[in-house]
Amino acid sequence: MKEKKTFIKDLQDKSIKELVQMRRTLKQELYGYKMKNAIKGLKETHKIWDVRVKIARINTVLTHKNKEQNGGNMK
């Protein structure tokens, strides 16, 4: 539980550019895990779920940062 809180705090301290880069890297990692899993080469399948959760958390923080930056006027 503490890991989640520290991860979110770390994300909130990063800039939007850093978050976008981090998300891009995690998406590439997720793709690699999915490909390995498709050919039955991935032993730790829980990593797929972990990376997906991290991407979702980054997206949440990005949304909040964009709303703060634009004053809540997003369409």
N, C-alpha and C positions, 0 to 999 in steps of 0.2 A: 504494500500500500504506500509506503514512504517513497519507493522508487517512482511510482506514478506521479506523486506530488513534486518530487525534485525534477523529473523530466519535464513536467508542464512549466515549472518555474524557469527552467533553463530555456525552454522555448519562448517564454514571454520576454526574456532578456535579449533575444536575438532580433536582428533586423528582418524586414520583409524579404530582402534579397537572400539572406542567409537561410531563411525558412524555405524559400522556393528551391534553393540549391539542395538543401537537405531532403526535401520531398522528392526531387528528381532522382537523387542518389538512392533513396529508399525504394522508389518505384522500379529502378533498374535491378536492385537487389531482389525485390519481389518477383520480377519477371524471371530472374535466374532460378529462384526457388521453385517457381511454378514449372519451369521447363525440366528441372531435375526431378521434380515429383512426377511429371508426366511419363518420364522414362524409368520410373521406379528407382531413381538414384538418390533420393533424399530420405535420409534416415530420421531426421528430426523435423517432422511435418508441422510441429507447433510453431516453427519459425515463420511460416506463412502467415499465421494468425497474428503473431507478434508484430510483424512488419506492417500488416494492414491496420492494426490498432494505432501504431505510431504515425502512419500516414494520416489517419483520421484525426488524431490529436493535433497534428501540424495544420491540417485544414481548418480545424476549429479555431486555433490561435490566429491563423491568417485572416479568417473572417472577422474576428474581433478587432484585429489591428486595422483592417481595411475600413471597418465601420468607424473606428475612432478617428482615422485619418480623414475620412470623407464626411464626418459629422452625422453618420447614420443614414445618409441619403444614397443608399445603394439600390440599383435596379438590376 
